[in-house]
Amino acid sequence: MPQGGTVLLGVSQRQNFAVTGVDSPNDLIQAVTSQTRESIIPAPVSTRTR
């Protein structure tokens, strides 16, 4: 299993990687975390930074 990685939320590839923001960042982080933990075994440990 790869060791680590970074997920950037609120960046639009369609707009040449412009920072566009996220309407509900806490909800999006919770959804991504939940989906990741349910899809990958062993479940990864995630940290949240701003």
PyMOL Python script that loads the backbone (N, CA, C, O; Angstrom):
from pymol import cmd

cmd.read_pdbstr("""\
ATOM      1  N   MET A   1       0.846  -1.175   0.000  1.00  0.00           N
ATOM      2  CA  MET A   1       0.000   0.000   0.000  1.00  0.00           C
ATOM      3  C   MET A   1       0.893   1.241   0.000  1.00  0.00           C
ATOM      4  O   MET A   1       1.848   1.310   0.774  1.00  0.00           O
ATOM      5  N   PRO A   2       0.598   2.215  -0.852  1.00  0.00           N
ATOM      6  CA  PRO A   2       1.395   3.449  -0.873  1.00  0.00           C
ATOM      7  C   PRO A   2       1.373   4.143   0.485  1.00  0.00           C
ATOM      8  O   PRO A   2       0.424   3.999   1.255  1.00  0.00           O
ATOM      9  N   GLN A   3       2.399   4.874   0.755  1.00  0.00           N
ATOM     10  CA  GLN A   3       2.525   5.562   2.041  1.00  0.00           C
ATOM     11  C   GLN A   3       2.191   7.042   1.888  1.00  0.00           C
ATOM     12  O   GLN A   3       3.047   7.837   1.501  1.00  0.00           O
ATOM     13  N   GLY A   4       0.994   7.398   2.181  1.00  0.00           N
ATOM     14  CA  GLY A   4       0.622   8.804   2.229  1.00  0.00           C
ATOM     15  C   GLY A   4       0.119   9.364   0.919  1.00  0.00           C
ATOM     16  O   GLY A   4       0.116   8.695  -0.115  1.00  0.00           O
ATOM     17  N   GLY A   5      -0.296  10.582   0.993  1.00  0.00           N
ATOM     18  CA  GLY A   5      -0.816  11.293  -0.160  1.00  0.00           C
ATOM     19  C   GLY A   5      -1.592  12.503   0.318  1.00  0.00           C
ATOM     20  O   GLY A   5      -1.805  12.693   1.515  1.00  0.00           O
ATOM     21  N   THR A   6      -2.006  13.308  -0.625  1.00  0.00           N
ATOM     22  CA  THR A   6      -2.729  14.528  -0.297  1.00  0.00           C
ATOM     23  C   THR A   6      -3.934  14.659  -1.215  1.00  0.00           C
ATOM     24  O   THR A   6      -3.832  14.422  -2.419  1.00  0.00           O
ATOM     25  N   VAL A   7      -5.058  15.032  -0.657  1.00  0.00           N
ATOM     26  CA  VAL A   7      -6.261  15.310  -1.430  1.00  0.00           C
ATOM     27  C   VAL A   7      -6.554  16.795  -1.274  1.00  0.00           C
ATOM     28  O   VAL A   7      -6.685  17.295  -0.157  1.00  0.00           O
ATOM     29  N   LEU A   8      -6.656  17.493  -2.393  1.00  0.00           N
ATOM     30  CA  LEU A   8      -6.975  18.918  -2.370  1.00  0.00           C
ATOM     31  C   LEU A   8      -8.442  19.093  -2.728  1.00  0.00           C
ATOM     32  O   LEU A   8      -8.888  18.621  -3.774  1.00  0.00           O
ATOM     33  N   LEU A   9      -9.182  19.757  -1.883  1.00  0.00           N
ATOM     34  CA  LEU A   9     -10.589  20.035  -2.132  1.00  0.00           C
ATOM     35  C   LEU A   9     -10.740  21.502  -2.503  1.00  0.00           C
ATOM     36  O   LEU A   9     -10.070  22.367  -1.938  1.00  0.00           O
ATOM     37  N   GLY A  10     -11.623  21.773  -3.455  1.00  0.00           N
ATOM     38  CA  GLY A  10     -11.875  23.153  -3.842  1.00  0.00           C
ATOM     39  C   GLY A  10     -10.909  23.692  -4.876  1.00  0.00           C
ATOM     40  O   GLY A  10     -10.686  24.901  -4.954  1.00  0.00           O
ATOM     41  N   VAL A  11     -10.326  22.791  -5.680  1.00  0.00           N
ATOM     42  CA  VAL A  11      -9.436  23.190  -6.765  1.00  0.00           C
ATOM     43  C   VAL A  11     -10.029  22.632  -8.051  1.00  0.00           C
ATOM     44  O   VAL A  11     -10.316  21.438  -8.130  1.00  0.00           O
ATOM     45  N   SER A  12     -10.216  23.480  -9.058  1.00  0.00           N
ATOM     46  CA  SER A  12     -10.869  23.067 -10.290  1.00  0.00           C
ATOM     47  C   SER A  12      -9.869  22.816 -11.411  1.00  0.00           C
ATOM     48  O   SER A  12      -9.196  23.734 -11.882  1.00  0.00           O
ATOM     49  N   GLN A  13      -9.784  21.557 -11.829  1.00  0.00           N
ATOM     50  CA  GLN A  13      -8.918  21.217 -12.960  1.00  0.00           C
ATOM     51  C   GLN A  13      -9.454  21.864 -14.237  1.00  0.00           C
ATOM     52  O   GLN A  13      -8.678  22.273 -15.102  1.00  0.00           O
ATOM     53  N   ARG A  14     -10.772  21.956 -14.353  1.00  0.00           N
ATOM     54  CA  ARG A  14     -11.392  22.558 -15.544  1.00  0.00           C
ATOM     55  C   ARG A  14     -11.063  24.039 -15.682  1.00  0.00           C
ATOM     56  O   ARG A  14     -11.113  24.589 -16.782  1.00  0.00           O
ATOM     57  N   GLN A  15     -10.727  24.681 -14.573  1.00  0.00           N
ATOM     58  CA  GLN A  15     -10.405  26.109 -14.587  1.00  0.00           C
ATOM     59  C   GLN A  15      -8.909  26.324 -14.382  1.00  0.00           C
ATOM     60  O   GLN A  15      -8.492  27.276 -13.723  1.00  0.00           O
ATOM     61  N   ASN A  16      -8.102  25.420 -14.960  1.00  0.00           N
ATOM     62  CA  ASN A  16      -6.641  25.518 -14.894  1.00  0.00           C
ATOM     63  C   ASN A  16      -6.145  25.513 -13.445  1.00  0.00           C
ATOM     64  O   ASN A  16      -5.235  26.257 -13.078  1.00  0.00           O
ATOM     65  N   PHE A  17      -6.770  24.654 -12.634  1.00  0.00           N
ATOM     66  CA  PHE A  17      -6.394  24.443 -11.234  1.00  0.00           C
ATOM     67  C   PHE A  17      -6.563  25.693 -10.372  1.00  0.00           C
ATOM     68  O   PHE A  17      -5.790  25.935  -9.444  1.00  0.00           O
ATOM     69  N   ALA A  18      -7.578  26.473 -10.694  1.00  0.00           N
ATOM     70  CA  ALA A  18      -7.896  27.647  -9.878  1.00  0.00           C
ATOM     71  C   ALA A  18      -8.531  27.192  -8.565  1.00  0.00           C
ATOM     72  O   ALA A  18      -9.235  26.183  -8.525  1.00  0.00           O
ATOM     73  N   VAL A  19      -8.278  27.932  -7.506  1.00  0.00           N
ATOM     74  CA  VAL A  19      -8.906  27.650  -6.215  1.00  0.00           C
ATOM     75  C   VAL A  19     -10.335  28.183  -6.284  1.00  0.00           C
ATOM     76  O   VAL A  19     -10.553  29.388  -6.411  1.00  0.00           O
ATOM     77  N   THR A  20     -11.298  27.277  -6.199  1.00  0.00           N
ATOM     78  CA  THR A  20     -12.703  27.649  -6.338  1.00  0.00           C
ATOM     79  C   THR A  20     -13.475  27.558  -5.031  1.00  0.00           C
ATOM     80  O   THR A  20     -14.564  28.120  -4.912  1.00  0.00           O
ATOM     81  N   GLY A  21     -12.924  26.861  -4.057  1.00  0.00           N
ATOM     82  CA  GLY A  21     -13.600  26.713  -2.772  1.00  0.00           C
ATOM     83  C   GLY A  21     -14.611  25.582  -2.787  1.00  0.00           C
ATOM     84  O   GLY A  21     -14.864  24.966  -3.823  1.00  0.00           O
ATOM     85  N   VAL A  22     -15.183  25.321  -1.629  1.00  0.00           N
ATOM     86  CA  VAL A  22     -16.172  24.265  -1.436  1.00  0.00           C
ATOM     87  C   VAL A  22     -17.308  24.846  -0.615  1.00  0.00           C
ATOM     88  O   VAL A  22     -17.071  25.526   0.384  1.00  0.00           O
ATOM     89  N   ASP A  23     -18.553  24.579  -1.033  1.00  0.00           N
ATOM     90  CA  ASP A  23     -19.708  25.137  -0.323  1.00  0.00           C
ATOM     91  C   ASP A  23     -19.821  24.634   1.114  1.00  0.00           C
ATOM     92  O   ASP A  23     -20.049  25.425   2.029  1.00  0.00           O
ATOM     93  N   SER A  24     -19.665  23.345   1.316  1.00  0.00           N
ATOM     94  CA  SER A  24     -19.793  22.744   2.653  1.00  0.00           C
ATOM     95  C   SER A  24     -18.571  21.883   2.938  1.00  0.00           C
ATOM     96  O   SER A  24     -18.649  20.658   2.846  1.00  0.00           O
ATOM     97  N   PRO A  25     -17.435  22.505   3.284  1.00  0.00           N
ATOM     98  CA  PRO A  25     -16.196  21.736   3.434  1.00  0.00           C
ATOM     99  C   PRO A  25     -16.268  20.637   4.484  1.00  0.00           C
ATOM    100  O   PRO A  25     -15.734  19.551   4.261  1.00  0.00           O
ATOM    101  N   ASN A  26     -16.904  20.882   5.611  1.00  0.00           N
ATOM    102  CA  ASN A  26     -16.981  19.845   6.648  1.00  0.00           C
ATOM    103  C   ASN A  26     -17.769  18.632   6.171  1.00  0.00           C
ATOM    104  O   ASN A  26     -17.385  17.495   6.441  1.00  0.00           O
ATOM    105  N   ASP A  27     -18.871  18.870   5.462  1.00  0.00           N
ATOM    106  CA  ASP A  27     -19.667  17.762   4.929  1.00  0.00           C
ATOM    107  C   ASP A  27     -18.879  16.981   3.886  1.00  0.00           C
ATOM    108  O   ASP A  27     -18.926  15.751   3.869  1.00  0.00           O
ATOM    109  N   LEU A  28     -18.159  17.678   3.020  1.00  0.00           N
ATOM    110  CA  LEU A  28     -17.370  17.016   1.986  1.00  0.00           C
ATOM    111  C   LEU A  28     -16.242  16.197   2.597  1.00  0.00           C
ATOM    112  O   LEU A  28     -16.002  15.066   2.173  1.00  0.00           O
ATOM    113  N   ILE A  29     -15.556  16.744   3.574  1.00  0.00           N
ATOM    114  CA  ILE A  29     -14.472  16.012   4.244  1.00  0.00           C
ATOM    115  C   ILE A  29     -15.022  14.758   4.913  1.00  0.00           C
ATOM    116  O   ILE A  29     -14.416  13.690   4.824  1.00  0.00           O
ATOM    117  N   GLN A  30     -16.159  14.880   5.577  1.00  0.00           N
ATOM    118  CA  GLN A  30     -16.762  13.724   6.240  1.00  0.00           C
ATOM    119  C   GLN A  30     -17.150  12.655   5.221  1.00  0.00           C
ATOM    120  O   GLN A  30     -16.936  11.468   5.470  1.00  0.00           O
ATOM    121  N   ALA A  31     -17.711  13.049   4.086  1.00  0.00           N
ATOM    122  CA  ALA A  31     -18.119  12.091   3.061  1.00  0.00           C
ATOM    123  C   ALA A  31     -16.915  11.385   2.445  1.00  0.00           C
ATOM    124  O   ALA A  31     -16.939  10.169   2.259  1.00  0.00           O
ATOM    125  N   VAL A  32     -15.868  12.135   2.130  1.00  0.00           N
ATOM    126  CA  VAL A  32     -14.659  11.541   1.546  1.00  0.00           C
ATOM    127  C   VAL A  32     -14.003  10.593   2.544  1.00  0.00           C
ATOM    128  O   VAL A  32     -13.582   9.497   2.173  1.00  0.00           O
ATOM    129  N   THR A  33     -13.914  11.000   3.790  1.00  0.00           N
ATOM    130  CA  THR A  33     -13.311  10.157   4.824  1.00  0.00           C
ATOM    131  C   THR A  33     -14.094   8.865   4.996  1.00  0.00           C
ATOM    132  O   THR A  33     -13.503   7.787   5.069  1.00  0.00           O
ATOM    133  N   SER A  34     -15.403   8.961   5.061  1.00  0.00           N
ATOM    134  CA  SER A  34     -16.247   7.783   5.232  1.00  0.00           C
ATOM    135  C   SER A  34     -16.113   6.825   4.052  1.00  0.00           C
ATOM    136  O   SER A  34     -15.957   5.618   4.238  1.00  0.00           O
ATOM    137  N   GLN A  35     -16.173   7.365   2.848  1.00  0.00           N
ATOM    138  CA  GLN A  35     -16.063   6.523   1.654  1.00  0.00           C
ATOM    139  C   GLN A  35     -14.699   5.841   1.585  1.00  0.00           C
ATOM    140  O   GLN A  35     -14.611   4.670   1.216  1.00  0.00           O
ATOM    141  N   THR A  36     -13.654   6.553   1.930  1.00  0.00           N
ATOM    142  CA  THR A  36     -12.310   5.981   1.905  1.00  0.00           C
ATOM    143  C   THR A  36     -12.177   4.863   2.922  1.00  0.00           C
ATOM    144  O   THR A  36     -11.639   3.801   2.609  1.00  0.00           O
ATOM    145  N   ARG A  37     -12.654   5.085   4.118  1.00  0.00           N
ATOM    146  CA  ARG A  37     -12.553   4.067   5.174  1.00  0.00           C
ATOM    147  C   ARG A  37     -13.347   2.815   4.841  1.00  0.00           C
ATOM    148  O   ARG A  37     -12.970   1.717   5.252  1.00  0.00           O
ATOM    149  N   GLU A  38     -14.444   2.965   4.100  1.00  0.00           N
ATOM    150  CA  GLU A  38     -15.260   1.812   3.726  1.00  0.00           C
ATOM    151  C   GLU A  38     -14.705   1.079   2.507  1.00  0.00           C
ATOM    152  O   GLU A  38     -15.040  -0.086   2.291  1.00  0.00           O
ATOM    153  N   SER A  39     -13.869   1.733   1.712  1.00  0.00           N
ATOM    154  CA  SER A  39     -13.400   1.164   0.450  1.00  0.00           C
ATOM    155  C   SER A  39     -12.016   0.549   0.516  1.00  0.00           C
ATOM    156  O   SER A  39     -11.682  -0.285  -0.326  1.00  0.00           O
ATOM    157  N   ILE A  40     -11.205   0.927   1.478  1.00  0.00           N
ATOM    158  CA  ILE A  40      -9.808   0.496   1.527  1.00  0.00           C
ATOM    159  C   ILE A  40      -9.568  -0.309   2.795  1.00  0.00           C
ATOM    160  O   ILE A  40      -9.949   0.100   3.891  1.00  0.00           O
ATOM    161  N   ILE A  41      -8.926  -1.467   2.625  1.00  0.00           N
ATOM    162  CA  ILE A  41      -8.562  -2.318   3.762  1.00  0.00           C
ATOM    163  C   ILE A  41      -7.059  -2.515   3.726  1.00  0.00           C
ATOM    164  O   ILE A  41      -6.534  -2.949   2.701  1.00  0.00           O
ATOM    165  N   PRO A  42      -6.352  -2.219   4.789  1.00  0.00           N
ATOM    166  CA  PRO A  42      -6.829  -1.634   6.038  1.00  0.00           C
ATOM    167  C   PRO A  42      -7.187  -0.163   5.839  1.00  0.00           C
ATOM    168  O   PRO A  42      -6.612   0.523   4.994  1.00  0.00           O
ATOM    169  N   ALA A  43      -8.136   0.299   6.624  1.00  0.00           N
ATOM    170  CA  ALA A  43      -8.606   1.678   6.504  1.00  0.00           C
ATOM    171  C   ALA A  43      -7.469   2.647   6.780  1.00  0.00           C
ATOM    172  O   ALA A  43      -6.748   2.494   7.767  1.00  0.00           O
ATOM    173  N   PRO A  44      -7.300   3.648   5.913  1.00  0.00           N
ATOM    174  CA  PRO A  44      -6.227   4.621   6.123  1.00  0.00           C
ATOM    175  C   PRO A  44      -6.535   5.568   7.278  1.00  0.00           C
ATOM    176  O   PRO A  44      -7.693   5.775   7.640  1.00  0.00           O
ATOM    177  N   VAL A  45      -5.501   6.123   7.833  1.00  0.00           N
ATOM    178  CA  VAL A  45      -5.631   7.151   8.861  1.00  0.00           C
ATOM    179  C   VAL A  45      -5.577   8.488   8.141  1.00  0.00           C
ATOM    180  O   VAL A  45      -4.688   8.718   7.321  1.00  0.00           O
ATOM    181  N   SER A  46      -6.510   9.362   8.438  1.00  0.00           N
ATOM    182  CA  SER A  46      -6.511  10.657   7.766  1.00  0.00           C
ATOM    183  C   SER A  46      -6.300  11.773   8.771  1.00  0.00           C
ATOM    184  O   SER A  46      -6.677  11.665   9.938  1.00  0.00           O
ATOM    185  N   THR A  47      -5.692  12.841   8.295  1.00  0.00           N
ATOM    186  CA  THR A  47      -5.529  14.049   9.096  1.00  0.00           C
ATOM    187  C   THR A  47      -6.117  15.200   8.305  1.00  0.00           C
ATOM    188  O   THR A  47      -6.149  15.172   7.075  1.00  0.00           O
ATOM    189  N   ARG A  48      -6.570  16.189   9.003  1.00  0.00           N
ATOM    190  CA  ARG A  48      -7.209  17.330   8.357  1.00  0.00           C
ATOM    191  C   ARG A  48      -6.390  18.574   8.642  1.00  0.00           C
ATOM    192  O   ARG A  48      -6.088  18.881   9.795  1.00  0.00           O
ATOM    193  N   THR A  49      -6.035  19.284   7.590  1.00  0.00           N
ATOM    194  CA  THR A  49      -5.330  20.553   7.737  1.00  0.00           C
ATOM    195  C   THR A  49      -6.032  21.602   6.903  1.00  0.00           C
ATOM    196  O   THR A  49      -6.761  21.282   5.964  1.00  0.00           O
ATOM    197  N   ARG A  50      -5.813  22.824   7.244  1.00  0.00           N
ATOM    198  CA  ARG A  50      -6.413  23.920   6.471  1.00  0.00           C
ATOM    199  C   ARG A  50      -5.345  24.787   5.895  1.00  0.00           C
ATOM    200  O   ARG A  50      -5.646  25.765   5.211  1.00  0.00           O
TER     201      ARG A  50
END
""", "prot")
cmd.dss("prot")
cmd.show_as("cartoon", "prot")
cmd.util.cbc("prot")
cmd.orient("prot")
